[in-house]
């Protein structure tokens, strides 16, 4: 009889692998500690019963604070997980990851992994040595979701604090509490008594239905993000252009507004070969095309409801296929 497929746990670091000075006092909370210290195989030992839930394999790809994820590292992660998913003996993958940039890694995988196998990211808000560390329960729930047949084909998932989110729209919304993650559209489901229970599905294209071919992507085109604030300066855009950015995500006020004093300058970016992508500084809602700017006339792209960090990744992937704003706009409607 064929052996049941295993779940591979890929360790990348973060607070889930963090250590503080002790379980009380300095280092016990979620502020003073060292992230990315405990190897993934020791994390597994900290979860009672995990080895009975599924056959497990563990590998340590990185041991970093997630702030240190560059596009190169992100692609390395994606290529490694893609390779794991092609193996017949692998039923799913769990990635332990720092929470700070977890949403970006999850989204890139969501857009590029040509698989229906469950790929689940999880992390922790408290280091492993903290009083009531949340990492062990999150890891147990992530393995439960990755090992459950109902998780197949749902795209890349993020499991935190008993909730299951789609990588398309999850975000770290709170910096100091265990319910740190949220989505404007809510979670897809919950982990109830060790089993995923689903309430909705991701409606947009992802993973096996995606057009982005990881095998052909050795590097991501450079895309910058500029956040809006009062008294903006054009020099920051110039710096991105000088660095070789092919596109700039302008994280505009409200629904993506461009200040009047920058408008003609930003309109000129296209002639310099740089695509402008309008996103919104507001964390929920959407950018309405041609509402506060002449997007059609300027050849600008709007992000629908994507936040700026994820819009950066979708724009970079889009640029591996086309430079046509109208085609890139379609990708924002469909992913
Ligand atoms: N700085 C940590 C990281 O993102 C925070 C965490 O994991 O919660 O790696």
Boltz pocket constraint, residues with backbone or C-beta under 6 A from the ligand:
constraints:
  - pocket:
      binder: B
      contacts: [[A, 13], [A, 14], [A, 15], [A, 16], [A, 35], [A, 64], [A, 65], [A, 66], [A, 67], [A, 97], [A, 98], [A, 99], [A, 100], [A, 101], [A, 123], [A, 124], [A, 125], [A, 126]]
      max_distance: 6.0
